[in-house]
Structure formats: C-alpha cells, structure tokens
Amino acid sequence: MLGSQMIKSQFPILSRRVNDKPLVYLDNAATSQKPQVVIDAISNYYTQHNSNVHRGVHRLSDESTRVFEESRNSIASFFGAESEELIVTRNATEAINGVAYGWAAQNLQAGDVIVTSLMEHHANFVVWQEVAKRTGAKLEFVGVDDQGRLKLDELRQKLETSPVKLVALVHVSNTTGTVNPIKKIKKIIANNQKETPIRLLLDGAQSAPHMPINFKQLDVDFYVFSGHKMLAPMGVGGLLVKKELLESGEMKPWLFGGGMIFSVLPEATEYNPDLVERFTAGTPDVASIVGLAAACEYLKTLEMRKVEQHDRELVLYAIEKLSRIPEVKIIGPVTPAQAGQSLDRLGSVAFIHQTAHAHDVSQILDSEGVAVRSGHHCTMPLHTHFGWQATTRASFSVYSSKTDVDALVKGLEKISQVFK
Ligand SMILES: Cc1ncc(COP(=O)(O)O)c(C=O)c1O
C-alpha cells in the first residue's frame, strides 16, 4: 500500500523531526523528497563512473556514456516516448523556454495568436508574454469557472475566430489541482486545424508525479516535466517533442556549442544529424539524469496507476476532512464536472483560512511539524482573478498518508482556536 510506513522508511528525510515533532511533509507540489535508491544511484555514479560522456575512449568515459544513454532510454520509456523525443533540461521552466526559443522564435510572427489560460503557473505564462513581445504574436487567455475548471467554450471560440498557432496549457494545476480534459481539448483543436497546424504544449510538472503519462497516447506536440517533483534530484527535467517536429526541423536546437555538432569550420557549422546529440549542447548533468532514471524505475515499481489511485483517495479524504472546519474554504473542484464521474482533481488541496492569514497558517503548522506552502504558488493571474491574496496548499506524494492529513487537520483546528 502506498503511504505506508514501509514506503516512508525508504525516504531518509522523513524520519527527521521538526520543532521536536515528527516531520509531516505536505509540500510535494513544490518539490518531493528523494528515496534512498535515488540518493544511492547519484552517489554510485560519482564514486564509480564519473567522467565526461562521449568524448573519451578510456574506461570511465565509456562507462559514463553507457550509464547516461541507459538512463535517458529509461526516462523516455517511463513517459512512453522514444529516446530521441526526450530533450533533457534542468526543469519544466527551462523546457518551456526551450519551446519558446527552439520552436516559437522560428515559427511565430506578428498576427499569430498564442493561447494559454488563467490557471497557468508563471513558467507557462511569463514565457509566452515574452515571446509575444518579441515576435509580435498576440497572447490570449482562456478563463476558468468558479471551481477552477478551464472554460472550454472560450477555448473553442478563440480557436474558431483567431489565427492560433500554439495552445499552451497546464495538465494538472498546482493551485486548484484541476486535471484538464486533454482529450476534449485535443478534439477542439483538431476541429479547428487550419493550413498551419496548431501546436499543443502540455505543462506536466504536476501530472508526471501523479498519473501514468504515455507521450504517444497523449499525442500532444510538447510535454514538459520537472524531475525534482517526481522523486528525482533538483536540476533535471525534460521536454518531450513529437519526433516529426524534430525530424522536419520545425523544432530547432536552442543551445549551441560542443556536443551538438557534426563539423565546425570558420565559415559554417553543421549540426549533428543524430537528434539526441543535436539537442545536447555542452556537458550534460549525468548524475542527475541517473538520479531521474532511478526515480522513474522506483515509480514504475510502485506502478503509476496505483500512484494515481492513492493520490485521488488522499485528495478526497483531505477535502472531506477539511470541509468540516468552518473557517476553511477549499479552492478548486470539489464536485465532479459531471454526475457519475470521478473528481477531476489530483495531487493537492489548497484552501483559504477565513480568520488567519495564509502565512500564519503555515507558520503555526510548521510549529507542529507540518510542512505546507502559503502564497500565490506562482499562479498570480489565478489569484488575482479570484481576488485571493494568498492560499495555503497541502500536496501529496507516494509516501503521504491519511495520518498526514489528520495531522494537518489537527493543526488547523488549533489555528481556529487561536484566531477566533
Ligand atoms: C504546474 C507547474 N508548472 C511549472 C512549474 C515550474 O517547475 P520548475 O520550477 O521545476 O521549473 C511548476 C512548479 O511548481 C508547476 O507547478
């Protein structure tokens, strides 16, 4: 069973005490903790294989290259993608910037329209503001309804009436937990395809840790994720790009230098025809890639289907418990979009405490050993839209349990006593 003592014991940091209380870590949407197998994989790489990849014939370089390539393959396979479709980045933010520099800068011009939404993380918002400024493209936003769901009619209307070239949307919101209906979104896009295709970017920073992702089946043009939110080290993430966009040259490299070349002469440089090499300029962070592959293997052993089921149960449990506290107002979907469907929400539950400020809430919870996050969670447009100054978010991972939610609820009840 996920969330069990056995799973918790595989994450060394979870045995820490904070403020003389056992640590209850509910800040997983910001970053997750790392299991011993990931820490060991990184340590083993540095103690046994460390050497630069590809450019040496000595034993360590050969081993390092093999470990690097196997890790890349393993990460791509975890996401149901081909190895060539994976461009390793530092995080989701860098991956979205990669689409901005490697795709948007080449394919957008004045008059084109980029569509994003009001529920985006700043990483999938500010980048497009900047691209719009630089290319002259227009940026338009799809709104959200009262429960924080995307207004699909608005998306449809924009696609019908504007020359949209890119739709960039979050898969699972880091603030409301909303799971966007990708199949429906794709259908709306498909019904409005014109001569120049509309590309779809999915920000998977909060979906990759919580649900099975199969890039081929998702059938989106770009999917981005951050390793550190899915049990891997900080500093590694990825951009998955449909192979046809890479092969046709529609998506171009945006980092240049050593490693990605075939030949270099003073007059001109020919880039490496191998897609992986072409998008790997400079020395890769091999140890972190090894760590990410170990995290993928660990999650595969747990089975992502079960991870999703576990996270859904925790979200429902937290909603049920938190809604009994009168001062707490839960934000995001609390009832299914359609009767008979499961709740389209995953990974986190954020709320407003009506009598205590969000920062006081998290400070008092911290004194109880409970780590949550308060603020705007890098979704200022959404907070502004709803008039929220700050919200408090509890977010889950494979080691989170109902007991952790109980500790949160106990802390909140204490806060209600203090801030009457
Ligand atoms: C939905 C979403 N997108 C993008 C990001 C950016 O991730 P990173 O800071 O790892 O690049 C986050 C981080 O919280 C996120 O939740």
The ligand as an SDF file (V2000), in Angstrom:
LIG
                    3D

 16 16  0  0  0  0  0  0  0  0999 V2000
    2.2930   23.4650  -12.9830 C   0  0  0  0  0  0  0  0  0  0  0  0
    3.7290   23.8750  -12.8750 C   0  0  0  0  0  0  0  0  0  0  0  0
    4.3820   24.2430  -13.9700 N   0  0  0  0  0  0  0  0  0  0  0  0
    5.6700   24.5970  -13.9540 C   0  0  0  0  0  0  0  0  0  0  0  0
    6.3680   24.6190  -12.7700 C   0  0  0  0  0  0  0  0  0  0  0  0
    7.7950   25.0330  -12.7800 C   0  0  0  0  0  0  0  0  0  0  0  0
    8.6080   23.9880  -12.3320 O   0  0  0  0  0  0  0  0  0  0  0  0
   10.1470   24.2140  -12.1250 P   0  0  0  0  0  0  0  0  0  0  0  0
   10.2950   25.3300  -11.1430 O   0  0  0  0  0  0  0  0  0  0  0  0
   10.6490   22.9250  -11.6260 O   0  0  0  0  0  0  0  0  0  0  0  0
   10.6870   24.5720  -13.4620 O   0  0  0  0  0  0  0  0  0  0  0  0
    5.7290   24.2700  -11.5890 C   0  0  0  0  0  0  0  0  0  0  0  0
    6.4150   24.3440  -10.2960 C   0  0  0  0  0  0  0  0  0  0  0  0
    5.8200   24.4050   -9.2480 O   0  0  0  0  0  0  0  0  0  0  0  0
    4.3750   23.8690  -11.6490 C   0  0  0  0  0  0  0  0  0  0  0  0
    3.7000   23.5030  -10.5490 O   0  0  0  0  0  0  0  0  0  0  0  0
  1  2  1  0
  2  3  1  0
  2 15  2  0
  3  4  2  0
  4  5  1  0
  5  6  1  0
  5 12  2  0
  6  7  1  0
  7  8  1  0
  8  9  2  0
  8 10  1  0
  8 11  1  0
 12 13  1  0
 12 15  1  0
 13 14  2  0
 15 16  1  0
M  END
$$$$
